[in-house]
Amino acid sequence: MKTGSERQAWLDYVRFFSIFLVIVFHTPPRLELFDDAVILNLRVPVFFCISGFLYSFDRWPRFTTYLRHRAQQIIVPYCTFFVIFYALWLAVGRRMVGAEEEAISVWLPVEEFVCGNPQTVVAPFWYIACLFTMQLLYWCIERIVPRRYVFATCVGIAAATYLIPYEIPEVLAVGQFWNLGNALLFLPFYALGNSFKPWLTRLKFGTPRAAALLVMLAAASIAIMVEATPLRALDPQLYSLVRIVAGMMVIPCYFCVAKWIAARYGHRHVIEFVVVSGTVYLGLQNYFIGIAKMLLNRFAYDGVLDDHIWMKYAIAIMVMIAIYPFAWAIDRYAPWLIGKKKQS
């Protein structure tokens, strides 16, 4: 997150707001149009775009070196968090949620873990497996394809994946291993961040005309997602392609808003810390949201969240605050949990 010795504050704001939106997305009640048309395109695609932005072509000339680096940053927290939450799930989790959870085989979470989609015990970590697969794919692509064609190649690969007949992906079930399917879907966003790094760095609202154009582009993206919402059930493959297009349209405005905020508020330690502790927030969020929901249902009444929509955002803010001390403790005393070395 540094250029030279200077940390770019706007990158922190981009990732901070995306972490918040991920938590909002998972916090009940579910607002179908808003969650799918706005938040869905502002959380994961932006994360992948920023990851591509931070990737350096020249820094990793050897695949083995890059693989070792990414394994430390991704596989280590993936494994440690899974082991912790799997043990908790076996000990108390299955009995807390009810008969449905108790009926789940004790080996199902292990199978999900091996496949890179641990939905039962730490569902958000599908993102980590997807990112790992995507980064290895991108490393290979950029060494095979001339740099000026990398972005077009990644878009072409994603489009080809979702334009082929539905029966083929069913046959190629290996596409579900380590979230290869999602890695191919989001690959263009990673390529956008990396291939257009100079342009994204220079991009800003600048003039009122430029600001209006970017805002209109973002509004069009939301309108497209609203119209495409029924496709999610009717034609998932076409819906995936629409998400790529709409995501590309909204990201420039999103970045410019983050730059505008960063220019006014500058570096903030809290923002930076939440960003570097993103893996912890990703792993703990659903559990903290679940605790908040249980407390509300116990001390208020069942369905209170459905009656008070504003509480969705209040709970998301409280979850962000509640996770902070846990993230601080891990960073201070057990950084190995998230693949980091202890600071001297």
Stockholm file with secondary structure:
# STOCKHOLM 1.0

chainA/1-344         MKTGSERQAWLDYVRFFSIFLVIVFHTPPRLELFDDAVILNLRVPVFFCISGFLYSFDRWPRFTTYLRHRAQQIIVPYCTFFVIFYALWLAVGRRMVGAEEEAISVWLPVEEFVCGNPQTVVAPFWYIACLFTMQLLYWCIERIVPRRYVFATCVGIAAATYLIPYEIPEVLAVGQFWNLGNALLFLPFYALGNSFKPWLTRLKFGTPRAAALLVMLAAASIAIMVEATPLRALDPQLYSLVRIVAGMMVIPCYFCVAKWIAARYGHRHVIEFVVVSGTVYLGLQNYFIGIAKMLLNRFAYDGVLDDHIWMKYAIAIMVMIAIYPFAWAIDRYAPWLIGKKKQS
#=GR chainA/1-344 SS CEETTEECHHHHHHHHHHHHHHHHHHSSSCCHHHHHHTGGGTSHHHHHHHHHHHCCTTTCCSHHHHHHHHIIIIIHHHHHHHHHHHHHIIIIIHHHHCHHHHTSCTTHHHHHHHHTCCHHHHGGGHHHHHHHHHHHHHHHHHHHSCGGGHHHHHHHHHHHHHHSCTHHHHHCGGGGGGGHHHHHHHHHHHHHHHHTHHHHHHCCCCSHHHHHHHHHHHHHHHHHHHHHTTHHHHCHHHHHHHHHHHHHHHHHHHHHHHHHHHHHHCCCHHHHHHHHTHHHHHHHHHHHHHHHHHHHHHHSCTTHHHHCTTHHHHHHHHHHHHHHHHHHHHHHHCGGGGTCCCCC
#=GC SS_cons         CEETTEECHHHHHHHHHHHHHHHHHHSSSCCHHHHHHTGGGTSHHHHHHHHHHHCCTTTCCSHHHHHHHHIIIIIHHHHHHHHHHHHHIIIIIHHHHCHHHHTSCTTHHHHHHHHTCCHHHHGGGHHHHHHHHHHHHHHHHHHHSCGGGHHHHHHHHHHHHHHSCTHHHHHCGGGGGGGHHHHHHHHHHHHHHHHTHHHHHHCCCCSHHHHHHHHHHHHHHHHHHHHHTTHHHHCHHHHHHHHHHHHHHHHHHHHHHHHHHHHHHCCCHHHHHHHHTHHHHHHHHHHHHHHHHHHHHHHSCTTHHHHCTTHHHHHHHHHHHHHHHHHHHHHHHCGGGGTCCCCC
//
